Amino acid sequence: MAKQKKSRERDLVHGDIAGHFRSLAIPAGIGMLFNTLYNVVDTYFAGMISTDAQAGLSVSFTVFFILIAFGIGLGQGISALIGSAIGAKKKDEAKDLAAQGLSFAALFSIFIGIGGYYATPFLLDLLGVSNGYRALAIAYLHIIMLAAPAFMIAFAANSILSAQGDTVTNQHALIGGFLANCLLNPLFIFGAFGIPGLGFDGLAISTVVIEWGVALYMLHHAVCSKVMEHSRLRCFLLRWRTVKDIISQGAPASLNFLTITIGVFVIQYFLQPFGATAVAAFGIALRIEQLILLPSLGLTIVLLPIIAQNYGAEAFDRIRYAFWWCVCIGTAMMLAGAVILLLGGRFLLGLFTADIAVIDIGFDYLLLAAPMLPAYLTLFAMMSFLQGIKRPIWTVWIGIYRQIFASTGFAALFVYLLDWGTWGVWAAVFSAVWSGLLLSSTILFVVAKQKINGIGTPRILVAKE
């Protein structure tokens, strides 16, 4: 068994970069697929209850994403630091970062869970949620906060594994979580085997049970991984110096993901006047968009440890090659995804709801989501690059512009001044994404020039061949 675990880890400083992408991105992409399908299953069963239940789930996920943002950001920070230490051959530093990261995640999650429980009504007020599904959302979120420590521990453990080039363990965890959700959702919602049906609350209870199982599985593999070999209990006692490094790297990443949450808040705020139908349509369309984005997410998730390890080893040519390989291959995938959205969007929406009004509004969003796919891919790659070279603060400024100022400004213009209705909201998302890409590109070229003597051009792919 020990040999099998070690075979999942990869030296990303040496070997074919395209081969590393294939070996790591495939399990990462499969894992992301099942993670998205997990959410799709929730959306499907919520639809069996009512449209209000789907709308309640949609706004609940927006609020809960705040918790997830802290976990993802912390995980990316830990992964970048450990990856850089591995690339620089600093084994003791990597071990210390891993142990401290797990301890800090566990402690921090308690504050997040308690704070989230009491902040739920206030956050829903910020969204402008005063409709019939508000009570559903509050009940769901109060239950889901019990899984806060599980989410944080799982993200921290996965960051330790991904920094070593292991994306297989997380893939197995996410597949297992999806299969468990398919069984537990109907069990807790409708009841069986002596378990009473809990309705909409059953969705939350299912997630709590599953996430704790995933967290324990991921924690076991992280502690048994190569980077944490011979770790002793005292390694897990928090030390401010190491925690400060983790916070300095993870906090900007968390803030960046929080801006994503705020961006969704903004969109849902402008959708509220159009009722539960528009909110439900956005929630379903967003799930479909996430499915199409999965290949790009798989690539850019893998890009982070590749860049981190090679940055630690000062292999800057490999960083440039990896970045452009990710962007070019990912863009080709997203163009194919755009065709799928344009030709099959209505069919995909129809899998989740029979409400024609929801399908019509959701397809309007997908029409503009299609040309946004390549922009999303490039933005994700740029964020991974900045995180990997330990300059995550720039991701925050990009996120603040795109998710807050641009989204709010364009939405106010299109909805209030031009009176475009829901089309105005979709147009605001489109405008924010593409203008955000322009800003990100400018920052990328400047920072890359300072840190690795330039990012180069896609021609580096041909030159290396």
N, C-alpha and C positions, 0 to 999 in steps of 0.2 A: 504493500500500500504506500509506503514511503516513496518508492521509486515513481509510482503513478503521480503522486502529488508534485514531485520535483519536475516531472516531464511537462507540467503545465506552465512552468516559468520559462521565460525567454530572455536571452541577452540581446537587447534591441540596439546596442552600439555596433554590433557586427552582423554580418549576413545581409541578404537581399531585403531591401526596404519593402518592395512590393510583396515579397513573400511574408514578411511580418504583418503587413496589412491584411493579407488574405487569411493568415492563421489566427489573427486576433479579432479582425472585424467580423468574420463569419459568426463565431459564437457570440460576440457582442451584439451583432445585429439580430441574431435569433433570440437572444435574451430580451432585447428591446421589443421585438415583435410580441413575445409572450407577455411582457409587461403592459404593452398597449392593449393586447387582447384581454388582459385582466380587466382593464378599465372598460373595454368594450362589453365584456360580460356584465359588469355592473350596470352600464347604460342600458343593456338589453333587458335585464330583469327589472330595472327601474321603470322601463317602458311598459312592462307587463302590469305594473301597479297603476301608473297614470302619467300624463304629460307633466303634471305638477311635480311628480316624483323625479322625473328626468330633469326638470328645471332646478329642483332642490339639490339634486346630485351635482349638477353643473356648477352652481354657485358654491356648494360645499367644497368641491375640488379646488376652486379658486382660492378659498380661504385656507384650506389645508395645504395648498402648495407653498404657503409661507413656511410651514414646518419642513416640507420637502426641500425648499430652497436652502435652508440652513444646513440640512444634511448633505445635499449635493455640493454646496459650496465648500463645506468642511472637508468632504471627501476629495474634491478636486485639489484643494490646498495640500492635504496630506499626500496625495498621489504625486503631485508635482515635486514636493520636497523629498519624498522617498526616492522617486525616480532619479532626481538629480544626484542624490547621495549614492545611489547604486552605480550610476554612470561614472561618478568620480571615485569609485572603489572605496567609499567610506562606509564599511559594513556596520560598525558600531553606531554611527550616526543614524543610519537607516533603521536599525533595530530600535534605537531610542525613540525616533519619531513615530514608529509604528505603535509601540506600547503607550506612549504619551497620547497619541491620537485617539486610541480606543478609550482610554480613561477620560479624556476631556469630552469625548462624544457622549459617553454615558452620563457624566455629571451635567453637561449642558442640556441634555435632552429632558431632564427633570424640570428645569426652569421653563423650557419651551412648552412642555405639556401642560404645566400648571398655568402659565401665562396664556396659552392658547385657549384653555377652557374658559377662563374668565373674560377673554377679549372677544370671544365669538360674536356676541350680540353687537358689539361696537363695530366689528369688521363688516358684518352684514349691513349695518346702518350706512357704512361708507359706500357699500355697493348699491345702496338705495333699495334694498330688498324689503318690501313691506307687503308683499303679496301672500297668497295662501300657502305658498311653499316655504315661507320663512320658518315656520315651526318645524317643518321636516328637516330643514338645513341645520337648525340649532341642535335638534336631537341627534342627528347624524354626527355632527362635529364633536359634541360632548362625549360621545362614545369613542370616536376615532382617536381622541387625544390619549387614550390608554395605550395606544401603539406608538406614541412619540419616542420613547426610549428604543424600541425595536427598530424603527426607521433609522435613527441616528447611528446605532451600533452597526446595522447592516451597511449603511453607506461608508462608515469608517473602515469596516472590515474589507469591503470591496475595494476601497482605495488602496489598501495595503497589497491586495492581490493583483490589481490592475497595474500598479507601479512595477510589478515584477513580470508583467506580460501575461498574467493569468486572467483571461476573460471567460474561461470555461466554467469555473465554479459558480460565478454569478449567473451564467446561462442556465445551469442546472437548477439553481435556486428559483429563478424566475419561471422556468417551465413548471417546476413543482408547485409554485404559488398559483399559477394559472389553473392547473388541473384541480387543485384543492378548491379554488374559488368556484369552479364549475359545479362542484359537489356541495359546498357549504352554502352558497347563495340560495339555491332553492330550499335547502334544508332549513335554514334560519328564517327565510322569508315566509315560506308556506307551511313549514313544520312537517315532521315525520318521525317515526320511531320513538314516539313519546315526547319529542321536542315540540313545544308550541310554536305556531307561526308568529313571527314578530313583525311582519310587514317590512316597511322601509328601514327600520332599525336593524333588521337582519343583515342588510348590506354592510353596515359598519361593524357589526359583531364578527362577521366573516373575515373582514380585513384585519381586525385586531388579532384574531387567532392565527391567521396565516402569517402575518408579519412577524410575530414572535417566533414562529417556527423557522422562517427565513433567517432572522437575525441570529438565532442560535447556530444554525447550519453554517452561515458565513463566518461567524466568530470562531467556530471550531477550525475551519480551514485556514483562516488568517493566522491564528496562534500557532498552527502546525506548519506554516509556510517557511521557506528557506530564510527569509529576512528576519524572522522572529525566532530562529533556532537559539536554544540556550537562554531564552529570556526568563528572568526570574521575577518574583513578585515585586521586588523593589523597583524594577524597571517601570512598573505601572503607577508608582507614586508620583503625582503631578509635581513638576518642577517648572517654575515660572519662565525660565529662559527658553525651554523647549516649547512650552505652551504659547509664549509670545511669538515664536517663529511660526507656529501653526496658525495662530490668529491672524498674523500679518499677511499670510498667504491665503488663508481660507475665508477671512472676513470679506475681502473684496469680491471673491467668487460668490459668496452668499448674498451680498448686496446686489450683485448683478442678477442673480436669480430672483431676488426680491423685486427688482424692477420689472421682471417678467410678470410676476404676480400683480404688481401695480398696473401694468399694461393691460392685463386681463380684467382687472377691476375697472379700468377706464372704459374698456369696450363694453363690459356688461352694464356699467352705469348708463352709457348712452343707449343701450338696448332696452333698459327697463321700461321706458314709455311705450314700447311696442309690444309689451306683454310677455307672458310665459312662452308663447309660441316662438317668438324671436330668440329668447334665451335658450330654449330647448334646441332650436335649430342650430344655434352657434355651438352648443355643447356637442351635438352629434357630429356636425361638420368638422369641428376641431379634432375629434377622435379619428375621423377618416384622414384628415390632413396629417396627423401624427403617424398613422400607419404608412402613408406614402413617404414620410420623412425618415422612416426607420433606417434605410440603407445609409443615408447621410449621417444619421446619429451614430451608427455603428462605426463608420469611418472616422468621424471626428472624436469620438470617445477614445479610439485607439491612437489617434494622432497625439494626444496629450502625453501618454507615457513614452512614446517614441521620441518626441521632442525633448521631454524632461531628461531622459537618460542620455541622449546625445548632447544636450546642452551641458550636462555635468561633465561629459567626456570632451567637451569643446570640439565636437565633430559637426561644424557648422554647415558643411556641404551636404551632409546627410539630413540636416534640419530643412534646408531649402528644398531638397529633392522630395522629402516626405510631405512638406506643405503643398507643393504644386501637384504632386501625384494625387493627394487627397482631393484637392479642388477640382482637378480635371476629370478624374474618374467619377467623383461625386456629382459634378454638374451633368455629366452624361446620364447618370442614373435619375437625376431629378427631372431632366427633360422627358424621359420616358414616363416618370410619375405624373408629369403635367398632362400628358396625353391620356393617361388613365383617369384622371380627375375630370377632364373635359368630356370624355366619351362615356364614362361609367359612373359619374357622380350621382346622378339621380337613382340609379340602381343601388348603389352603395348606401345612400340615405334611406332608401326604402327597406333595407334590411333591418333598420332600427325603429322605424315608425311607419304607421299607415296613414298618418295625418298629412294630407296633401299640402296644407299651408306650411307645415314644418319643412317638408321636402323642398318646396319652392324657395323659401327663404334660405335654407341651407345650401341649395345649389347656387344661389346668387353669390354666396361667399366663396364656394369652391371655384367659380369662374375666375375670381381674382386671386384665389390661393394658388392656382396652377402656375401662373408666371412668377409667383413669389418663391417657388421651391428652389431654383438655383441660387437666389439671393440668400435664402436661409442657410443653404449648405455652405456658402462662402463665409457668411457671418459666423457659423459654428466653428469652421476651421480657424478663422482669425482669433476667436475666443480661446481655442485650445492652444494656439501658438503663443499668445500673450501669457496664458497661464503657465505653459511649459517653460518659458524663459524667465519666470518669476517676476512678471510685470502685470499682475492681475488687476491693479487699480484702474488701468485703462478700460477694462471691460465694464467697470462701474459707470464711468462717464459715458461710454457708448450706450449702455442700457438706460441711463437716466434720460439721455436725449431721445432714444428711439421709443422707449416704453411709456415715458411720462410726457415730456414736452411735445414731441412730434405727434404722438397718438391723441393727446388732448387737443392740441391746436388744430390738427387736421379734422378731427371729429367735430369740434365746435364749428369749424368753417363749413363742413359739408352737411352736417345735420341741422344746425341752428340757422346759419345764414343762407345756405343754398337750399335747405329743406329737401334733401335727397332721401330722407327716410332711412331704412336699414341699409340701402345702398351707400349712404353717406358714411356709415360705420365701417363697412367693408372697404370703401375707398380710403378711409383714414388708415386702416391697417396696411394697405398696399403702399401708400405714400410714406408711412413711417418706416417700413422695412427697407425700401429702396433708398431713401435719403439716409437711413442709418448705415446702409452698406457703403455709401459714398464717404461718410465720416470715418467709418471703420477702416476703409482702405487707406485713407490719408494717414491715420494714426499708425497703422501697420507698417507702412513704408518708412515712416520716420523712426519708429522704435527699432525696427529690424536693422536699419542703417547704424544705429547707435550700438546695438548689442551683438549683432553677428555679421556686420559689414554688408548689410543689404539682404533682401529676401529673394532677389533675382526675378526671373520670369519663367513661364512654362517651358521655354526652350531648354532649360536645364535637363528636362526629361529626355529630350532627343540627344542632347550633347553627351549625357551619361551612357546612353545606349551605344 
